Amino acid sequence: MSNDILTSLLSDYEQKKHKAELNFEYKKNELYKKYPRLKEIEDELNSVAISETKNILFGNTSSLQNLHLKIDQLRNEKNAIIKSNNISKEFLQPSYECNLCKDTGYIKSGTSATVMCNCLKQKLIDISYNKSNISSLKKENFENFNEKLFSENISENFQISPRQNIVNIKNECINFIKNFDNVETHNLLFIGNTGLGKTFMSNCIANELIKNGKTVFYQTAPVLLETIIDNKFNKYKDTNNDKFYQNILETDLLIIDDLGTECLNSMKLSELFTILNTRLLNLNNKSTKTIISTNLNIDNIFNNYEERIGSRIAGFYDIYYFFGDDLRIKKRSMC
């Protein structure tokens, strides 16, 4: 992964942070003009905090209790003013794009070490690997989910209409998102022909999880496996490639699209098994999930792939079938 990309992103972060804090200072000053007592309370709190620090440094702990009481009184008065005047939170703190890292790109871990925030990880993954795969997240989300595109006619094979089926799948996907961190939550296998909403549903899930601070790695099976093989051969020529495999194994959600369209060989089968199996192990007590979409049914998967791959998918993935009319053709006819 290029250091130039990281440098550019951190520069963007610095600008966003600076803008958020400038906006906050402006809003805060406007608030103080309207409610001068809030400014007085803020100044008094700062003064008391300085006194408290001095007393601790010089070992004078006898007056600390009185200082703590003063702080509590000032905070209670401040909260009362805020509540009685229905003052919005946007006036009380900077509006960062990421409240976790406060637009710095880095956070403190449990050991006080500084680690990269997931928001920055996701941007790096998008630029370096996802590229155009999830560029449609803004329009492909649950807010734009339209069940009316699906027929109400009952399917003889499934004894349910495509519309009711897609609504059921949507509800299960929402449950998947809600219970994402639960190690008991299964992965997802989307089965069906092209144009039936598998990619749209994957994007809906990706969208929500990214909002929740999760990292998402999205790639088609052919590109994913080819890139892994290429990186294996180029490992010692380009050290920037080392992160690719690590991201595949450790990203919160891995979406493998179009499984079954790749040209298989023993090396790719081995790599695919390693990916699926490693992610099932939830290494480092981290819940990692995988979504696979394919035109193959479960029997085809067992026939085309090794038994150990088929058994992992059958045993640890919830399977959902997409059926009905090709939505791409239907949308074109509606235009």
C-alpha positions in Angstrom: 0.0 0.0 0.0 1.5 3.3 -1.1 2.8 5.7 1.6 1.7 8.5 -0.7 -1.9 7.4 -0.3 -1.7 7.4 3.5 0.0 10.8 3.5 -2.7 12.3 1.3 -5.4 10.9 3.4 -3.9 12.2 6.6 -3.6 15.6 5.1 -7.4 15.4 4.3 -8.0 14.3 7.9 -6.1 17.3 9.2 -8.1 19.7 7.1 -11.4 18.1 8.2 -10.4 18.2 11.8 -9.3 21.9 11.5 -12.6 22.8 9.8 -14.7 21.0 12.4 -13.0 22.7 15.2 -13.2 26.2 13.6 -16.9 25.7 13.1 -17.3 24.6 16.7 -15.5 27.7 17.9 -17.7 29.9 15.8 -20.9 28.2 17.1 -19.7 28.3 20.7 -18.9 32.0 20.5 -22.4 32.6 19.1 -23.9 30.6 21.9 -21.9 32.5 24.5 -23.2 35.8 23.0 -26.8 34.6 23.5 -26.1 33.0 27.0 -23.2 34.9 28.6 -23.6 32.8 31.8 -22.4 29.7 29.9 -19.1 31.5 29.1 -18.7 32.5 32.7 -19.3 28.9 33.8 -16.7 27.7 31.3 -14.1 30.2 32.6 -14.9 29.2 36.2 -14.5 25.5 35.4 -11.1 26.1 33.8 -10.0 28.2 36.8 -11.1 25.5 39.3 -9.4 22.8 37.3 -6.1 24.7 37.4 -6.5 25.1 41.2 -7.2 21.4 41.5 -4.0 20.5 39.6 -1.9 22.9 41.7 -3.2 21.4 44.9 -2.4 17.9 43.8 1.1 18.8 42.6 1.9 20.5 46.0 0.3 17.8 48.1 -2.5 20.1 49.4 -5.4 17.6 49.4 -7.4 19.2 52.1 -9.3 21.6 49.8 -9.9 19.1 47.0 -13.3 18.1 48.3 -14.5 21.7 48.1 -13.1 22.1 44.6 -14.9 18.9 43.5 -18.2 20.3 45.0 -17.6 23.5 43.1 -17.1 21.7 39.8 -20.3 19.6 40.3 -22.3 22.8 41.1 -21.0 24.6 37.9 -21.7 21.5 35.7 -25.2 21.2 37.1 -25.9 24.8 36.4 -24.5 24.5 32.9 -26.7 21.4 32.2 -29.7 23.2 33.6 -29.2 26.2 31.2 -28.7 23.8 28.3 -31.8 21.8 29.1 -34.1 24.7 29.8 -33.1 26.4 26.5 -33.1 23.2 24.4 -29.6 23.9 23.2 -28.5 21.5 20.5 -25.5 19.2 21.0 -23.9 20.7 17.8 -23.1 23.8 19.9 -21.4 21.8 22.6 -18.8 19.8 20.7 -17.1 19.7 17.3 -18.9 17.9 14.6 -16.3 15.4 13.5 -16.8 13.0 10.5 -15.5 10.3 12.8 -16.2 10.8 16.5 -14.1 7.9 17.5 -10.8 9.3 16.3 -11.9 12.9 16.1 -10.7 13.1 12.5 -7.1 12.2 13.3 -7.2 8.7 11.8 -5.8 7.2 14.9 -7.1 6.0 18.3 -5.7 4.7 21.6 -6.0 1.0 22.1 -6.5 -0.8 25.4 -2.8 -0.8 26.0 -2.5 3.0 25.3 -0.7 2.3 22.1 -1.9 4.3 19.1 -3.6 2.3 16.4 -5.2 3.2 13.0 -8.9 4.0 13.3 -11.3 1.8 11.3 -12.4 4.9 9.3 -8.9 5.4 8.0 -8.5 1.6 7.4 -11.6 1.6 5.3 -10.5 4.6 3.2 -7.2 2.8 2.5 -9.0 -0.4 1.6 -11.4 1.4 -0.7 -8.6 3.3 -2.6 -6.2 0.4 -2.8 -8.4 -2.6 -3.3 -12.2 -2.0 -3.4 -11.8 0.7 -6.1 -15.1 0.7 -8.0 -16.7 -2.3 -6.2 -18.5 -0.3 -3.6 -18.6 3.1 -5.3 -22.4 2.7 -5.6 -23.0 2.6 -1.8 -24.6 6.0 -1.8 -27.5 4.7 -4.0 -27.5 1.0 -3.1 -28.7 1.1 0.5 -31.7 0.1 2.5 -33.2 3.6 2.1 -33.5 2.9 -1.7 -34.7 -0.7 -1.3 -37.8 -1.1 -3.5 -39.6 -4.4 -3.0 -42.1 -3.4 -5.6 -39.6 -4.2 -8.3 -40.2 -7.9 -7.4 -43.2 -9.9 -8.6 -46.0 -10.8 -6.3 -46.7 -14.0 -8.2 -46.0 -17.2 -6.2 -43.1 -19.2 -7.6 -43.9 -22.9 -8.1 -40.4 -23.9 -7.1 -40.2 -21.9 -3.9 -43.9 -21.6 -2.9 -43.4 -17.9 -2.2 -43.4 -14.8 -4.3 -40.1 -13.0 -5.3 -41.4 -10.0 -3.4 -42.0 -11.7 -0.1 -38.7 -13.6 -0.5 -36.7 -10.4 -1.0 -38.4 -8.8 2.0 -37.6 -11.8 4.1 -34.0 -11.7 3.0 -33.8 -8.0 3.8 -35.1 -8.6 7.3 -32.5 -11.4 7.8 -29.7 -9.1 6.6 -30.8 -6.4 9.1 -30.6 -9.0 11.8 -27.1 -10.0 10.5 -26.0 -6.3 10.9 -27.5 -6.0 14.4 -25.8 -9.2 15.6 -22.6 -8.8 13.6 -20.3 -8.9 16.6 -21.9 -12.1 18.0 -19.6 -15.0 17.2 -22.7 -17.3 16.8 -24.0 -15.2 13.9 -23.5 -17.1 10.7 -22.0 -15.8 7.5 -24.2 -15.3 4.4 -24.4 -17.1 1.1 -26.4 -15.4 -1.6 -27.5 -17.8 -4.5 -29.2 -16.8 -7.7 -28.9 -15.7 -11.3 -27.6 -12.3 -12.3 -29.8 -9.3 -11.9 -31.8 -10.5 -8.9 -30.4 -8.2 -6.2 -27.5 -10.1 -4.7 -25.0 -7.3 -5.2 -27.5 -4.7 -4.1 -28.1 -6.5 -0.9 -24.4 -6.9 -0.3 -23.9 -3.2 -0.8 -26.8 -2.4 1.6 -25.0 -4.5 4.3 -21.7 -2.9 3.6 -23.1 0.5 3.8 -24.6 0.0 7.2 -21.5 -1.7 8.6 -19.2 1.1 7.4 -21.6 3.5 9.2 -21.1 1.4 12.3 -17.3 1.8 12.0 -16.6 -1.7 10.5 -14.2 -2.3 7.7 -15.4 -3.9 4.5 -13.3 -5.5 1.8 -15.3 -6.2 -1.4 -13.9 -8.1 -4.4 -15.0 -10.5 -7.1 -13.8 -14.1 -6.7 -11.7 -14.0 -9.9 -9.9 -10.8 -9.0 -9.5 -11.7 -5.4 -7.8 -15.1 -6.1 -5.7 -13.8 -9.0 -4.4 -10.9 -6.9 -3.6 -13.3 -4.0 -1.5 -15.5 -6.3 0.2 -12.5 -7.9 1.1 -11.1 -4.5 2.5 -14.5 -3.4 4.9 -14.5 -6.3 5.8 -10.8 -5.9 6.1 -10.9 -2.1 9.8 -10.0 -2.0 9.6 -7.6 -4.9 7.0 -5.2 -3.5 6.6 -5.1 0.3 3.5 -2.9 -0.1 1.6 -6.1 -1.2 2.0 -7.7 2.2 -1.0 -5.8 3.6 -3.3 -7.2 0.9 -3.5 -10.7 2.4 -3.7 -9.4 6.0 -6.6 -7.2 5.0 -8.5 -10.1 3.5 -8.1 -12.2 6.6 -8.7 -9.4 9.2 -11.2 -7.1 7.7 -14.5 -7.1 9.6 -16.6 -8.0 6.6 -15.2 -9.7 3.4 -17.6 -9.8 0.4 -16.7 -12.3 -2.3 -18.8 -11.6 -5.3 -19.4 -13.9 -8.3 -17.9 -17.1 -6.8 -17.8 -19.7 -9.6 -16.7 -17.4 -12.4 -13.0 -17.8 -11.6 -10.7 -20.2 -13.4 -9.9 -22.8 -10.7 -6.6 -24.6 -10.0 -5.2 -26.3 -6.9 -3.4 -23.1 -5.7 -6.6 -21.0 -5.9 -8.6 -23.8 -4.1 -6.0 -23.8 -1.4 -6.1 -20.0 -0.9 -9.9 -19.9 -0.9 -10.0 -22.6 1.8 -7.4 -20.7 3.9 -9.4 -17.5 3.6 -12.7 -19.0 4.5 -11.3 -21.2 7.3 -9.2 -18.5 8.9 -12.0 -16.0 9.0 -14.2 -18.6 10.7 -11.7 -18.9 13.5 -12.4 -15.3 14.7 -8.7 -14.8 15.4 -7.7 -12.3 18.2 -11.2 -12.5 19.6 -12.4 -10.5 16.7 -15.6 -11.4 14.9 -15.0 -11.5 11.2 -17.8 -12.3 8.8 -18.0 -13.2 5.1 -20.7 -12.8 2.4 -20.4 -14.9 -0.7 -22.6 -14.4 -3.8 -22.8 -16.9 -6.6 -24.8 -18.3 -9.4 -24.0 -21.8 -8.2 -26.3 -23.8 -6.0 -25.0 -25.6 -3.0 -24.7 -28.9 -4.9 -22.6 -27.1 -7.6 -20.3 -25.7 -4.8 -19.6 -29.2 -3.5 -19.0 -30.5 -7.0 -16.8 -27.6 -8.2 -14.8 -27.1 -5.0 -13.1 -29.3 -2.5 -15.2 -31.1 0.1 -13.6 -29.1 2.9 -14.7 -25.8 1.2 -18.2 -27.0 0.6 -18.5 -28.2 4.2 -17.3 -24.9 5.6 -19.9 -23.0 3.5 -22.8 -25.5 4.2 -22.0 -25.5 8.0 -21.2 -21.9 8.7 -23.3 -19.9 6.2 -27.0 -19.0 6.1 -28.1 -19.6 2.6 -30.6 -17.3 0.8 -32.0 -17.9 -2.7 -32.7 -15.0 -5.0 -35.2 -15.7 -7.8 -37.6 -13.9 -10.1 -37.2 -11.6 -13.2 -33.9 -10.0 -14.1 -34.2 -6.6 -12.4 -31.8 -5.0 -14.9 -34.0 -5.8 -17.8 -37.1 -4.8 -15.8 -35.6 -1.4 -14.9 -34.6 -0.7 -18.6 -38.2 -1.5 -19.7 -39.5 0.9 -17.1 -37.4 3.8 -18.4 
